[in-house]
């Protein structure tokens, strides 16, 4: 006998697979439509989709941690300045580049 949790995991896998198939089919149907749009309309559609995805992510984070605070880029920049981080130093980029170079060696 399959435990109930295993049955649920199998159902989730099937739903995820079905959803991936639907997304693939939707992208196939959407491609000709997107080609008929002007560059400005394509950008607007892309921006709207990105905003919706970001809002879903934020909503998901809020459900996991209702006390969590989401910062805008401007708020993060202001906090960095208040902490004494000089934007011209590119500390974050420098750290990423250093790690990448270490891994290449």
N, C-alpha and C positions, 0 to 999 in steps of 0.2 A: 504494500500500500504506500502511495506517495504522500508524504507529509503535506499538510495544507500550505505551509510557507513555500514549499517547493512548487506546488501547483500555482501559487500566486506569482512566483518568479518566472515560471514558464509562460504564464499569461502576459506578464509585462514584456518579456522578450518578444512574444508574438505581436503584441501591440506596437512595440518599437519598430519591428521589421515592417509591419503593415504601414505605419506612419512614414517610414523611409521610402517605401514604394510609392505612396501617395505624393510625397514631396517631389520625388523624381518625375512622376507623371505631370505634376503641376508645373514644374520647371520647363518640361518639354512643351507644354501648352502655352506657357507664358512667353517663351523666347520670341516667337513671331510678333506677339503683341508689343513686347519691349522694343523690338527693332523699329516698329512703326512710330514710336514716340520721338519727340525732339530731344536733344541732349538735356535741355532744362527739365522736361517732363520726366526723363529717366532719372535725373538727379533727385527730383522731388519724390519719385516713387521709392528710390533707394533710401533717401533720408527718412521717409515715413516708416519704411520697414525697419530701419535701424533703430529709430526712436521707439517703435513698438517692442522690438526685441530687448532693448535696454530697460524699458519699463517693466517687462516681464521679469527680467533678472532682478531688478530692484525690488519688485513685489515679492519674489521668491526669497530674497535676502531678508526682507522685513518679516516674512513669516517665520524664518528660522531664528532671527534675532530682532525682535521688535524694538529693542533699544538702540540698534545700530543706526548710525547716521551716515547718509550718503552725501558726499561733498561734490560740489561742482569743481571744474578745473580752476576757476577763478578763486574759489574758497581754498583749494589746496595750495595754489600759488601764494595766497595771502598768508596762510599758516606757515608755509616754508619761509617767507620773508620775516615773519614774526619770530621764527626760531633761529634766524640769523643765517639762513642758507642763501648764498649769493647765486642767482640764476646763471650768471656768466661762468661759474665754475663747472657747470654741467656735471655735477656729482653723480646723478643717477646714470646718465649716459656713460660716463667714464667707468663706473663700476661694472656696467654691463659689458663694455668693450674689454675691460681687464679680464673678466671671467671668460669671455669668448676666446681671448688670446691664450689664457692658461689651458683651456681645453684643447686647443689646437696643438700645443707643445707636447 
